[in-house]
Amino acid sequence: MTGDQPDAVAKLVGGLEKKYKHQTLLGVTGSGKTFNMANVIARANRPTLVLSPNKTLAAQLYSEFRDFFPENAVEYFVSYYDYYQPEAYIPRTDTYIAKDADINEEIDKLRHAATRALFQRRDVVIVASVSCIYGLGEPSEYYNFVLRFRKGEA
């Protein structure tokens, strides 16, 4: 770490220990914000959710955090829609437009892997886009679908 980075990481970790609800790390492009956050995550040693404003930045962060944490469960959780058109009605022309969507099956698998990692591991870093977290339902509902098997059980 160089420059202000050690102090920034120490203050952010201190804020976590003091249970601050909100903290902000500001920096210009290329100043090492992602590197700082990786250091905070490593020192905090707890499951982490990294929210990104869009899929493009989420993909970049996912790649970088996988490099920072090759042994951890770094997972990707973004909207699985490649295309989404909500239903609409245009009164002026009395036109109804039906809902239409294309779901990306690979992204859907990554979302399930992310959810599964939360139940199975503590070294989890989930990189997500903000829009994907709406309408997910209760975690307990997902957990109710978990089946546990042990070696030797019939």
Secondary structure, 3 states (H helix, E strand, C coil): CCCCHHHHHHHHHHHHHCCCCCCCCCCCCCCCHHHHHHHHHHHHCCCEEEEECCHHHHHHHHHHHHHHCCCCEEEEECCCEEEEECCEEEHHHCEEECCEEEECHHHHHHHHHHHHHHHHCCCEEEEEEHHHHCCCCCHHHHHCCCCCCCCCCC
